[in-house]
């Protein structure tokens, strides 16, 4: 899992997908990213244990940048920069 000690990037939109299982967090993120402009950052909160791997694959497949993933105990915050 990618984690950084740096502060997370400034966020333009945040969605909470806590309690949702794959593929719903990815689908919600895809829909939210479509509302953002190139270079803007989306923060996605997930509780699905597979989400870390899913968001890494999603970023590779879509060309969006996965800036960071921060483990917050019961959840993970994913920061995606729209391509």
TAZIBEL-V594467 format. One record per backbone hydrogen bond with DSSP energy under -0.5 kcal/mol. NH is the residue of the N-H (numbers start at 1). CO is the residue of the C=O. E is the energy in kcal/mol with one decimal. If there is no record, write none. Layout:
nh=NH co=CO e=E
nh=NH co=CO e=E
This chain:
nh=3 co=1 e=-0.6
nh=12 co=41 e=-2.4
nh=13 co=41 e=-1.5
nh=15 co=43 e=-2.7
nh=17 co=15 e=-0.6
nh=17 co=45 e=-2.9
nh=20 co=17 e=-2.2
nh=24 co=21 e=-2.0
nh=27 co=23 e=-2.5
nh=28 co=24 e=-2.7
nh=29 co=25 e=-2.1
nh=30 co=26 e=-2.7
nh=31 co=27 e=-2.1
nh=32 co=28 e=-2.3
nh=33 co=29 e=-3.0
nh=34 co=30 e=-1.5
nh=35 co=32 e=-1.4
nh=36 co=33 e=-1.5
nh=39 co=82 e=-2.7
nh=40 co=37 e=-2.2
nh=42 co=80 e=-3.2
nh=43 co=13 e=-2.7
nh=44 co=42 e=-0.5
nh=44 co=78 e=-2.6
nh=45 co=15 e=-2.3
nh=46 co=76 e=-2.4
nh=51 co=48 e=-1.9
nh=54 co=50 e=-2.3
nh=55 co=51 e=-3.1
nh=56 co=52 e=-1.7
nh=57 co=53 e=-2.3
nh=58 co=54 e=-2.6
nh=59 co=55 e=-2.3
nh=60 co=56 e=-1.9
nh=61 co=57 e=-2.6
nh=62 co=58 e=-2.1
nh=63 co=59 e=-1.9
nh=65 co=81 e=-2.3
nh=66 co=64 e=-0.5
nh=67 co=65 e=-1.2
nh=67 co=79 e=-2.3
nh=68 co=79 e=-1.0
nh=69 co=2 e=-0.8
nh=70 co=77 e=-2.8
nh=71 co=69 e=-0.6
nh=72 co=75 e=-3.4
nh=74 co=72 e=-1.2
nh=76 co=46 e=-2.3
nh=77 co=70 e=-2.7
nh=78 co=44 e=-2.7
nh=78 co=76 e=-0.5
nh=79 co=68 e=-2.6
nh=80 co=42 e=-2.8
nh=80 co=78 e=-0.6
nh=81 co=65 e=-3.3
nh=82 co=40 e=-2.9
nh=82 co=80 e=-0.6
